[in-house]
Amino acid sequence: MVRSDYYDEDLSPSDIFSVILDPSDEAWLGAIQPLPDWLERRGDFEDDPELLPELARRYGDISKLIVLYTDGHVFNMLDYRERPENPPVVYLDLEAGDGSIVTLAPSIEDLFLKPSA
């Protein structure tokens, strides 16, 4: 289990990410892929053409945010924007909260291999 300060509850690994490597056909929703690719497949740009430019303005190079898990509203991602190796695991909620990217763990290793405090 992983302790989440954001939710103030324990999270299991399956709550953090799922692994589907093929983003084709039916599996694209759960595939590990860059955030812009996920949003394009979902079709959010048809409803809000300013979404991608707004995310890029707020967060910089969003192609370096790699979606590990999402329900379509909240995203658990690896954040490669500043660290090309061993990136932090982050959380983004596009519909609620203040829209901040919150760090869940400094790395995948810290998330799963080190005991939570």
N, C-alpha and C positions, 0 to 999 in steps of 0.2 A: 504494500500500500504506500501511497505517496500523500503527504500532507499538503493541502492547498490553502495558503493564506487567503486567496481570493474568495474561495467558497467556504472556508473554515470547516472543511470536512475532509475525510480521507478519500483518495481517488485510487482506483485500480488501474493497472496498465491499459486495460481495454477502454477506460474512460479517457485516456490521453491520446491514443492513436490506434489505428488499424492498418494492416499492411495489405494493400492490393496494388501490385506493380503495373498492371495493364490498364491504362485509362481509356480503353476502347469500349464500345457497346454499353452494356448495362452497368459495368463496373466503374465507370469514370467517377462517380460521386465519391467513392471511397479510396480512389487511387492516390498515391503519394505524388504530388505535382505542385508546380509553382502556383501561388495564389491567383495571378492573372489568368492562367490557363483554366483553373477551376471556375472562376467567375464567368469566363467566356463560354464554357460548356454549359453552365447553368442558364445563361441567357440574361443575366442581370443588366447588361448594357442596353437591352431593348427597352426596359422599364426606366432605367436611369443612366443615360449616356454620360453623365458627369461622375459616375462612381469611380471608374478607374483613374481619371485625372485627380480626383479628390484624394483617393488613397495614396497615389504617388506623391501628391503635394504634402500630405501629412507624414508619410512614412519613408519616403525616398524610393529606392529601387525595390519595388514589391515583388519583382521576379526572384528575389533572393529570400522570400518568405515561402517556405515549402510546407504545404498543407499535409499534415499527418492524419488528422481526423477533423471532420466537421459534420454538423447536423444541418448545415445550410445557413445557419445564423451565427454560430460561434465556431471559431477555428483554433485548433491546436496546431502549432507550426514550429519548424526549425527556423531560426532567424540567422541567416548567413550574411546579413547586411554589413556587419562589422567584423565578424570572425569567420574566415573561410574554413577553419577546422574546429571541430567540437563545438558547434553553435549552441546557444541557449534554446530551451523549449519555451515558447511563448503562447499566449492566449489572446485572441481578439474577438470581441463581440460586436458585430456590425449593426445590431438592432437595439441593444440596451447599453446602459452604462455611459461612460464618457467617451468611448471609442479609443481608449488608450490600449496600447499593446502592453500586456502584463507578463513579466517573466515568471514562469512556473518553476523552472529549474535552470541552473547555470549551464547544464549539459544533459544529454541523454544518460550519460554515466551517473551523474548526480541524481537524476530522477529515479533510476531503477536499481543501481548497484550500491548506492550508499544509503544507510538507514536514515529514515526521517527522524527529526528531533522531536 
